[in-house]
Amino acid sequence: MGEVKDRAKGLANEAAGNIKQGWGKLTDNPELEAEGIAQERKGEAQQVAGKVKGKMGNNI
């Protein structure tokens, strides 16, 4: 179950990060844009962790 949970969290963080990036660009707010980039990267890492757990049989 950890695989699915990590991948879902990852997708949510990527989506939120993309929204923050877009809003930061739209409002000319580089801090918000950077925060969005960081959140998107966090989501990508969570998805990778979920994939690894899936391949390891959730033994992590």
C-alpha positions as CSV (number, residue, x, y, z in Angstrom):
1,M,0.0,0.0,0.0
2,G,3.0,2.3,0.5
3,E,3.6,2.4,-3.2
4,V,0.2,3.7,-4.1
5,K,0.2,6.2,-1.2
6,D,3.7,7.6,-2.2
7,R,2.8,7.9,-5.8
8,A,-0.5,9.6,-5.0
9,K,1.3,12.1,-2.7
10,G,3.8,12.6,-5.4
11,L,1.2,13.4,-8.0
12,A,-0.5,15.8,-5.6
13,N,2.7,17.6,-4.9
14,E,3.6,17.9,-8.5
15,A,0.3,19.4,-9.4
16,A,0.4,21.9,-6.5
17,G,4.0,22.8,-7.5
18,N,2.9,23.4,-11.1
19,I,0.1,25.6,-9.9
20,K,2.4,27.6,-7.6
21,Q,4.9,28.0,-10.5
22,G,2.3,29.3,-12.8
23,W,0.9,31.6,-10.3
24,G,4.4,32.9,-9.4
25,K,5.0,33.6,-13.1
26,L,1.6,35.3,-13.6
27,T,2.1,37.5,-10.5
28,D,5.8,38.1,-11.1
29,N,6.6,36.5,-7.8
30,P,9.9,34.6,-8.1
31,E,9.8,33.3,-4.5
32,L,6.4,31.6,-5.2
33,E,7.7,30.2,-8.5
34,A,10.8,28.8,-6.7
35,E,8.6,27.3,-4.0
36,G,6.5,25.6,-6.8
37,I,9.6,24.2,-8.4
38,A,10.8,22.7,-5.1
39,Q,7.4,21.2,-4.4
40,E,7.3,19.7,-7.9
41,R,10.7,18.1,-7.4
42,K,9.5,16.8,-4.0
43,G,6.5,15.2,-5.8
44,E,8.8,13.6,-8.4
45,A,11.0,12.1,-5.6
46,Q,7.9,10.7,-3.9
47,Q,6.8,9.0,-7.1
48,V,10.2,7.5,-7.5
49,A,10.1,6.2,-3.9
50,G,6.7,4.7,-4.7
51,K,8.0,3.0,-7.8
52,V,11.0,1.6,-5.8
53,K,8.7,0.3,-3.1
54,G,6.6,-1.4,-5.8
55,K,9.6,-3.1,-7.2
56,M,10.9,-4.1,-3.8
57,G,7.5,-5.6,-2.8
58,N,6.8,-2.8,-0.3
59,N,9.5,-4.1,2.0
60,I,11.0,-0.7,2.5
